[in-house]
Amino acid sequence: MGKCKSYYQSVQCLRENQLMALMSLLSLRDFPEPVRGALMLRYHHGYSLSQAAVKTSTTRQAVSRAEKKILMMHDVITAVYVAQSTSLDCE
């Protein structure tokens, strides 16, 4: 999949193992099962926000917030990793 350029892109720009790792970092209180299911529907089947929300009985806003949170976490972790690896190259 391609690289994420903004928080408004889909979770489809992540690889499946990245998505699963990021979801495992968050508690079920932050990411309830219906929201996790909606994110997986968006990733695997390309559902829209509305379709995924209806299919999993959650709100479109909850799915959108979760997707933005996942993408933001991915960007932060990637930035830290890149910064750390470049600082090691300089030593």
C-alpha positions as a Markdown table, in Angstrom:
| # | Residue | x | y | z |
|---|---|---|---|---|
| 1 | Met | 0.0 | 0.0 | 0.0 |
| 2 | Gly | 1.1 | 3.6 | -0.5 |
| 3 | Lys | 2.5 | 6.0 | 2.1 |
| 4 | Cys | 0.0 | 8.1 | 4.2 |
| 5 | Lys | 0.2 | 11.8 | 3.4 |
| 6 | Ser | -2.5 | 13.1 | 5.7 |
| 7 | Tyr | -4.8 | 12.0 | 8.5 |
| 8 | Tyr | -7.7 | 12.2 | 6.1 |
| 9 | Gln | -6.6 | 9.2 | 4.1 |
| 10 | Ser | -7.8 | 5.7 | 4.7 |
| 11 | Val | -6.3 | 3.0 | 6.8 |
| 12 | Gln | -5.9 | 1.2 | 3.5 |
| 13 | Cys | -2.5 | 3.0 | 3.2 |
| 14 | Leu | -1.2 | 0.8 | 6.0 |
| 15 | Arg | -0.1 | -2.8 | 5.8 |
| 16 | Glu | -2.2 | -5.3 | 7.7 |
| 17 | Asn | 0.4 | -6.1 | 10.3 |
| 18 | Gln | 0.9 | -2.3 | 11.0 |
| 19 | Leu | -2.9 | -1.8 | 11.4 |
| 20 | Met | -3.1 | -4.8 | 13.8 |
| 21 | Ala | -0.1 | -3.6 | 15.8 |
| 22 | Leu | -1.5 | -0.1 | 16.2 |
| 23 | Met | -4.9 | -1.4 | 17.2 |
| 24 | Ser | -3.3 | -3.7 | 19.8 |
| 25 | Leu | -1.7 | -0.6 | 21.5 |
| 26 | Leu | -5.1 | 0.8 | 22.3 |
| 27 | Ser | -7.5 | -0.5 | 25.0 |
| 28 | Leu | -11.0 | -1.8 | 24.2 |
| 29 | Arg | -12.3 | 1.2 | 26.0 |
| 30 | Asp | -10.7 | 3.5 | 23.4 |
| 31 | Phe | -11.4 | 1.2 | 20.5 |
| 32 | Pro | -14.5 | -1.0 | 21.1 |
| 33 | Glu | -14.9 | -4.1 | 19.1 |
| 34 | Pro | -17.5 | -2.6 | 16.7 |
| 35 | Val | -15.0 | 0.2 | 15.8 |
| 36 | Arg | -12.2 | -2.3 | 15.3 |
| 37 | Gly | -14.5 | -4.4 | 13.1 |
| 38 | Ala | -15.4 | -1.3 | 11.0 |
| 39 | Leu | -11.7 | -0.5 | 10.5 |
| 40 | Met | -11.0 | -4.0 | 9.4 |
| 41 | Leu | -14.0 | -3.8 | 6.9 |
| 42 | Arg | -12.5 | -0.6 | 5.5 |
| 43 | Tyr | -9.1 | -2.2 | 5.2 |
| 44 | His | -10.0 | -5.6 | 3.8 |
| 45 | His | -13.1 | -4.7 | 1.7 |
| 46 | Gly | -12.8 | -1.0 | 1.0 |
| 47 | Tyr | -16.0 | -0.1 | 2.7 |
| 48 | Ser | -16.9 | 3.6 | 3.0 |
| 49 | Leu | -17.2 | 5.2 | 6.5 |
| 50 | Ser | -21.0 | 5.0 | 6.3 |
| 51 | Gln | -21.1 | 1.4 | 5.1 |
| 52 | Ala | -18.7 | 0.2 | 7.7 |
| 53 | Ala | -20.6 | 2.0 | 10.5 |
| 54 | Val | -23.9 | 0.6 | 9.4 |
| 55 | Lys | -22.5 | -2.9 | 9.1 |
| 56 | Thr | -20.9 | -2.9 | 12.6 |
| 57 | Ser | -23.7 | -0.8 | 14.3 |
| 58 | Thr | -21.5 | 2.1 | 15.3 |
| 59 | Thr | -21.4 | 5.7 | 14.2 |
| 60 | Arg | -19.6 | 7.1 | 11.3 |
| 61 | Gln | -17.9 | 9.7 | 13.5 |
| 62 | Ala | -16.5 | 7.0 | 15.8 |
| 63 | Val | -15.0 | 5.2 | 12.8 |
| 64 | Ser | -13.6 | 8.4 | 11.4 |
| 65 | Arg | -12.1 | 9.4 | 14.8 |
| 66 | Ala | -10.5 | 5.9 | 15.2 |
| 67 | Glu | -9.1 | 6.0 | 11.7 |
| 68 | Lys | -7.5 | 9.4 | 12.3 |
| 69 | Lys | -6.1 | 8.3 | 15.6 |
| 70 | Ile | -4.5 | 5.2 | 14.0 |
| 71 | Leu | -3.0 | 7.2 | 11.1 |
| 72 | Met | -1.7 | 9.8 | 13.6 |
| 73 | Met | -0.1 | 7.1 | 15.7 |
| 74 | His | 1.5 | 5.6 | 12.6 |
| 75 | Asp | 2.9 | 9.0 | 11.5 |
| 76 | Val | 4.3 | 9.7 | 15.0 |
| 77 | Ile | 5.9 | 6.3 | 15.4 |
| 78 | Thr | 7.4 | 6.5 | 11.9 |
| 79 | Ala | 8.8 | 10.0 | 12.5 |
| 80 | Val | 10.4 | 8.8 | 15.8 |
| 81 | Tyr | 11.9 | 5.7 | 14.1 |
| 82 | Val | 13.3 | 7.8 | 11.2 |
| 83 | Ala | 14.7 | 10.4 | 13.6 |
| 84 | Gln | 16.3 | 7.7 | 15.7 |
| 85 | Ser | 17.8 | 5.9 | 12.8 |
| 86 | Thr | 19.3 | 9.0 | 11.3 |
| 87 | Ser | 20.8 | 10.0 | 14.7 |
| 88 | Leu | 22.4 | 6.6 | 14.9 |
| 89 | Asp | 23.9 | 7.1 | 11.4 |
| 90 | Cys | 25.6 | 10.3 | 12.5 |
| 91 | Glu | 27.5 | 8.7 | 15.4 |
